[in-house]
Amino acid sequence: MMLNERPEPVYEVKTASRRVERQLDKVDDEIYPKVAEAIESPADNPRPFGVKKLAGRVHRIRVGPYRIIYSIYDREKVVVIDKVDRRKERTHRQF
C-alpha cells in the first residue's frame, strides 16, 4: 500500500432515502465539502471522538450549522445516513 492510499473502508455508508439526498442538495456550497467528508468518515470509524449517541444505534455528527444523523448496523457493517439538516430543535426530535 502506498502512503497516500486510504485503507479499504470497514463499513459501507448508505443514505436511508431519496429525501436524504435532497437534504444534501440543499447544503450551502461553502460547507458542502466538510459535510461530504463527515458523511464518509463513519466508513472507517463509525464512533469517532466527538460523535454523540442519541439513542440505540443512532448517532449525530456536527458540521458547522449542520447535523448528520446516522444509524450503525454492526452485524452488517453498514452505516445508514438518516438525516442531514441545519441545526434546529426539530432536527433531533424523531430520534
C-alpha positions as CSV (number, residue, x, y, z in Angstrom):
1,M,0.0,0.0,0.0
2,M,1.3,3.5,-0.9
3,L,1.5,6.2,1.7
4,N,-1.4,8.3,0.4
5,E,-3.7,5.4,-0.3
6,R,-6.6,5.0,2.1
7,P,-7.2,1.6,3.5
8,E,-10.4,-0.3,2.5
9,P,-13.4,1.1,4.5
10,V,-14.6,-1.1,7.2
11,Y,-18.3,-0.1,7.0
12,E,-20.4,0.7,3.9
13,V,-22.1,4.1,4.0
14,K,-25.7,4.4,2.5
15,T,-28.4,7.0,2.5
16,A,-31.7,6.0,4.0
17,S,-33.8,7.5,1.3
18,R,-34.0,9.9,-1.6
19,R,-35.1,12.5,1.0
20,V,-31.6,12.4,2.5
21,E,-30.1,13.1,-1.0
22,R,-32.4,16.1,-1.4
23,Q,-31.3,17.4,2.0
24,L,-27.7,17.1,0.8
25,D,-28.5,19.1,-2.3
26,K,-29.7,22.0,0.0
27,V,-26.4,22.2,2.0
28,D,-24.5,25.5,1.5
29,D,-21.8,25.3,-1.2
30,E,-19.1,26.6,1.1
31,I,-19.6,23.9,3.8
32,Y,-20.6,21.1,1.5
33,P,-17.1,19.6,1.2
34,K,-16.9,19.3,5.1
35,V,-20.4,17.7,5.2
36,A,-19.4,15.2,2.4
37,E,-16.3,14.3,4.3
38,A,-18.2,13.8,7.5
39,I,-20.7,11.5,5.7
40,E,-17.9,9.3,4.5
41,S,-15.9,9.3,7.8
42,P,-18.1,6.6,9.5
43,A,-16.9,4.1,6.9
44,D,-13.5,3.9,8.7
45,N,-14.6,4.6,12.3
46,P,-18.4,4.9,12.9
47,R,-17.9,6.1,16.5
48,P,-15.1,8.7,16.4
49,F,-14.4,11.2,19.2
50,G,-17.0,14.0,19.2
51,V,-19.9,11.9,17.8
52,K,-22.9,11.9,20.1
53,K,-25.0,8.8,20.6
54,L,-28.7,9.9,20.5
55,A,-30.5,6.6,21.1
56,G,-29.7,2.9,20.5
57,R,-27.8,2.8,17.3
58,V,-28.5,6.4,16.3
59,H,-25.6,8.9,16.4
60,R,-25.0,12.5,15.4
61,I,-22.1,14.3,13.8
62,R,-21.9,18.1,14.0
63,V,-20.5,20.0,11.0
64,G,-20.8,23.8,11.4
65,P,-24.6,24.5,11.5
66,Y,-25.5,21.1,10.1
67,R,-26.2,17.9,11.9
68,I,-25.8,14.5,10.3
69,I,-27.9,11.8,11.9
70,Y,-26.9,8.2,11.2
71,S,-27.5,4.6,12.4
72,I,-24.8,2.0,12.8
73,Y,-25.6,-1.7,12.0
74,D,-22.5,-3.5,13.3
75,R,-23.5,-7.0,12.2
76,E,-24.0,-5.9,8.6
77,K,-21.1,-3.4,8.7
78,V,-23.4,-0.7,7.3
79,V,-23.8,3.0,8.3
80,V,-27.1,4.5,7.1
81,I,-27.4,8.3,6.9
82,D,-30.9,9.1,8.2
83,K,-30.9,12.9,8.1
84,V,-28.8,15.9,7.1
85,D,-30.2,19.2,8.3
86,R,-29.4,22.6,9.7
87,R,-29.4,22.6,13.5
88,K,-32.9,23.3,14.8
89,E,-34.8,21.9,17.7
90,R,-36.8,19.6,15.5
91,T,-33.6,18.1,13.9
92,H,-33.3,15.6,16.7
93,R,-37.0,15.3,17.6
94,Q,-37.8,12.0,15.9
95,F,-34.7,10.2,17.4
